[in-house]
Amino acid sequence: MKIGFLGPKGTFSFEASKQVSKDMEELVEYKTIKDCIIALQNNDVNRAVVPIENSLQGDVTETVDTLIESTGIYIERELVIKITQNLIANKNYKFEEIKELYSHPQALAQCRNYIENKLHNANIVQVSSTALAAKEIKSKDYCACIANKSCINEYGLTLLEDNIQDNDYNQTKFWVLSKTENKNGNKMSIIFSTKNKPGALYQVLGLFNKNNINLSKIESRPAKTVLGEYIFLVDLEVSSKIDETIEILNKECSFLKILGRY
């Protein structure tokens, strides 16, 4: 059994994968979220752990876009991890000595005030993950990264300062994906687009209201067809009328995909 995650080791995706892995399950790292999901679709892994939403930056668009394009993949469960960012280097440098700062764009955004106050002289280098940032600065003098604390032991680095994020209420939600559809669970996530006619979205949202289905989240994404067309990602609470509602949505929507019940 294998679990795919956004690598390398030391990412928050890696931490999430360790939380859901069982005995004898192998953790397999991938360079991108898309690669991770495609590996699941191709049966190279049995499950995949991907970030879907951050409490500060919102949806992880790469995850949403890849799930729109994929087939036969379902949400098995979700988990939430508190995000703490840390300044790490290969030696104990002073702030003014740091010439380059490496990290993922989201991590950099989460520490914007800290960077402006203490590392304003450093050149910012964006990379695809916080753990890759740690690998990059391992052999580079006068460089630092913003990353997970697990990178310290993983790559033999030094902690310069911990908990440097601007907001302490920073959390990331992860989805555990598999190819087995769960028929139970009190939550469901769907993706849909409406027909191009007046009041189409109003009619769909009205259907949820009519059947007493609570929507805990609704986000829009460009449909990547023509300007002004959107796809909507919705998290909802499952009620006794969920099957009836989905049947009607299939007729009302130009596109509907059940991401999973969990």
N, C-alpha and C positions, 0 to 999 in steps of 0.2 A: 504493500500500500504506500502511495506517495502523495504528498501535499505540495502543491506549487505555491510560491510566494514571490513578491517583488524583492529581489536581492540587491546587494549581497547580504551576507549575514551581518546583523546589527541594525537593520531597518526596523521600524515599528511593525511592518508587515511580518518580519521574522519573529518578533515578540508575540504577535497575535497568533502566528502559526504554531508556536511552541505551546500556547495555551490550549489549542484545540487538538493538537496531535495526540495520538494514542500510542501505546507501546508498539514498537517495531515499525512505526510509520516513518518513512524517510522524507525529510524536508528537501525540496528541490528548488533552487533559486533561478529566477528569470530576470532578464534585463529590464523588461517593461511589464506593465499591467496587462497590456494586450497579449504579449507572449505567454503570460501566465494563464490567461483565459483560453487562448487557442490551444495550449498544451492540454487543458482539461477536455476541450472539445475533441481533440485528436486522440484521447485516451492515453496520453503520455503520463498523466497524473490522475489520481482518483478524486481528489478534491483540490480546490484552489482558494486561497485566502487573499482577498483584495480590499483595499480601502474604498469606501463609497461616499463618506461624508465627513467633513471636519467642522467642528462647531464654530470656527472662526472664518474659514474660507469657503464653506459650503460644499456642494457636490464635487466629487472627483470626476471630472468630465471624461477622462480616458476610460474609466470603468463603465460609465453610463453608455458612451458611444460604442464600446466593444460589445456590451451586452445587447444593444439594439441589433447589431450585425450578426450575433452568434445564434446558434440553434441548439435546442436540447440541453440547456444549462439552467439550473434552478438554484434558488437560495435555500440552503439547508438550515442556516441559523445566522444570527448576528451577534457581535460582541463589541463592546466599547472599551477603548483604552485611553487612559489619561496621558496626555502628551507633555513631557517635560523636555525642554531643549537645553543643551549644554555646550559650552565652549571647550574644545579639545584640541590639543596639538601634540607634536612628538617630543617637545621639551617644554619646560616651564618658562615661557616667554612673558615679557611685559606687554601690555596692550599696545603701546606705541611701537613695539618691535615687529608686530604682525603686518606683513606686506600684502598677503592675500587671504581671503576668507572664502572657504568652499562650503556649499550646502545645496540642498534642494530648494527650489523657489518658494515652496510653501513654508519651509522652516525659516528661510530668510525673512519672509513676510511676517511670520509670527514673532520675530525678534527685531523688528525694524527699529524701535526706539532704543533698544540696547546697542545695536550696531551704530546708530547715529551718535550716541553718547560716548561710547568707549572704543569703537573700531572705525571711526570715520575716515581714517587714513588708509584703510585696507581696501584693496581692489577686490570686488565681489566676483566670484566665479560660480556659476550655476551648473549643477550636475544632476543626474537623473534620480539620485537617492542620497539620503544622509549618510548611509553606510559607505557608498561609493566615495563620498567626500572624505570620509575617514581613511579609506584606502589611498586616496590621492595624496593626502598630506603626510602619510606615514614616513616618506623618505624626503620630504621637502622642508628645508629650513625656513624659519620665519613665516610659516603658514599655519593657519588654524582652520577648524571646521566647526559647524554647528551640527550636532548629532546626538543620537541616543547614548546613554551611559554604557550600554553593553558593548559599544565599539571600543571602549578603553581596553578591556581585556582581550577582545577579539583581535585587535590589531596592535596591541602593545603601546598604547598612547597615554598621554597625561591629561588629567582634568585641570583646566584653568579656572573655570567657574561653572557652577551648576544652576539649574532653574533660571535660565536667562530669558525665557519667553515673556513677552509683554503682558500676557493675560494668563492667569493661573487657572482659568476655567476653560482650558483647551483640551478637547477630546476628539478622538477620531473613531468613527464607526466602521467596522469591517464586516463584510459578508463572507461567509463560508459557502462556496459554491460546489455543487456536485451535479451529476447527470441523473440523479434520482429525484423525482418529483414527490414532495411531501404533501399528502392530502389533509393533514391536520395542522394545527397551529392557529393562533388568534390574530395573526397579522399577515398581510399580503402586500406585495409590491407589484405594480403593473406599469406598463408603458403603453401609451396610446396617442393617436393623433385623430383629430376630428375632420369630418367632411368640410369642404370649403363652401359653407353656406351660412347665412346670418343666424346667430343664436346657437350654433352647433355646440360650442363649449358650454354655454349656459344649460343646454338640454342635458348634457352628460353630467354636469355637476348637480343639476336638479334631480337626476336619477338617484344619485348617492343620498341626497337629502330625503327623497321620497321613501327610500328603503331603509332609512335610519342607519346609514353606514358612515361612520366618522372617518374623515380624512385627516391623518396626522401630518401629512406633508404633501405638497404639490410643487414641482419645479418644472420649468420649461427648458427645452433644448432646441436649437435650430434643427429643422428636419433635413437640412443639407440638400434640399431640392430647389426651391425658389425662395427669394427673400420674402419673409412674412409668414412662412409656414413653420409650425413648431410641433415638437413631440413633447408629451408631458409624462413625467415620472411621478407616480403617486404611491404613497404608503397609506394603507387603510386598515381599519380594524374589522376583522371578519365578523359578520352577523349571520343570522339564520337565512337571510335572503341573498347571500353572496352568489350562489350558483345562478339564481334567477337574474341577478344584476349583470353578471358576466355574460350571460346569454343575450341580454338586450344590448349590452355594449358591443358585442360582436356585430350587431346589425347597425348600430349608430355610428361606430367609429370606422375610419378608413384604414386604421392600423391598430391592432391590439395584441399585446404580448404579456402573458403572465410570467413574471420573473420568479415567483415562488410564494408558497404559503409556509410560514415558519413560526 
